Amino acid sequence: VQLQAFGGGFAQAGGCLRLSCLASTRSFSRYVMGWFRQAPGKEREFVATISWSGGNSDYSDSAKGRFTIWRDNAKNTVYLQMTSLKPEDTAVYYCAAKFSSYSGSYYSGVSNYDYWGQGTQVTVSS
């Protein structure tokens, strides 16, 4: 599975950005998808995850109320809408995928995921 993330860039504090991740697999609807981020000098951290159907999702505490994850299985794409951006959101954002046999599953651990995209830089200025 190859993952390509798009949509990173520059934003001012309080602004918004939308990230997209396109997956190259015919069975995209069987993959749990996640977004993670990594700031310079820090470990990669969980941002959001979504189950097969999109019915279940979870967010980090820092993302709750500001970010929204959703997916379009017909387009093999998962999205992350980021609003009320803060300078501390500055990081490289990665999408990740894990095949799952259970439609309701979702995962927040880096080690849970088998496939990773190349990352897209998000920079938020104060």
N, C-alpha and C positions, 0 to 999 in steps of 0.2 A: 504494500500500500504506500503510495506517495502522497504527501500532503503539501499543499502550497498555500501559504498565508499571504493575504493582501490587506491593504488598507491602513497600514501604519503611517505615521507622519508626525507633524508638529501640531500642537494645539495649545491654546492658552488655558490657564486655570479657569475652571467653570465651563469649558467647552466640551465638545463631544467628538468621538471618532467611532467608526464602525469597522471592525475587522471581519474578514471573510477567510474561510479555509476550504479549499477545494480538494476533495479526495479522489484518487484514481483507483477506484475499486467498484466492481459491479454489485458488491454486497454491502454497500455503504449503510444500508438500513439495519444491518446487524452489528454495527460498531457503535460502542459508547464513544462519545467525543468529549474532549476537554480542552480548556485553555489554561495555560500556565504563563508565568512571566519570570524574568530573571534580570535583576538590576545589577550594575557593576559591583563586584565584590560580594555579592549575596548569592545564596542558593536559589535554585529554581523553586518557585512557589505556585501553589494551586490558585486559580482564579474562579473557574466555573466548569461545570460538567453537565452533560445532558444524556439521557437514555436514548435508546433506539428511536422510539416514537416521538420523543420530545415531551412525553408526559411527565417525566421526572427530571428535576434539575437541582443543582446545589451550587452555592456560592461561598467564597471565602467571606469572612467578616468584613474585610475592606471593600469587597465588591457588592455586597448586599445593598439593595436600594439604589445603586448607581449603575450597575452593569446588568445586561440582559443577554442570555444565551438562547439561541433557537436554531433550528435546522430545517433544511428543505431537502428531504431525501430524494426527491425527483431531480434535484440539481447537484446531488452529492456535495452539499455545502453546509457548513456550520458557520454561524455568525456570532459576533460579540459586539453588542452595542454598548458603548461606554459614554456615560454622561457625567456631568459635574466633575470633570477630571481635575486631579490634583497633581502637583509636582511629584509627589511620591508614587504616582502611577507610572512614572518614567521607567521604562524597561524594554527589553526585547520580549515580545509576546510570541508564544509557541502554541500551535494546536497539536493535539495528540489523539490517537485512536487506539481502541482496544476492542477486539472481537469479543462478543459476549453471547452466551446461549440464553440469557434471560432478558426479557424485554424491558424490565423495570430497573435494571442495574445502572448504577452510575458510580464513578470512582474519583476520589480526590487526591490519591497518592501518585507521585511521580513514577514510582516503581510499578504501578498498576498498568501502565501504558506500554504498548509494544511498538508503536510507530509515532514518529515525530516529524513535524514540518521544519522548515529552515529558519523560522522566526521572522518577525517584522518589528522594526523599531518604532516605539511610541515615545515621544518626547513632549512633556507638558511644562510650559514655562509659567512662572509665577507673575 
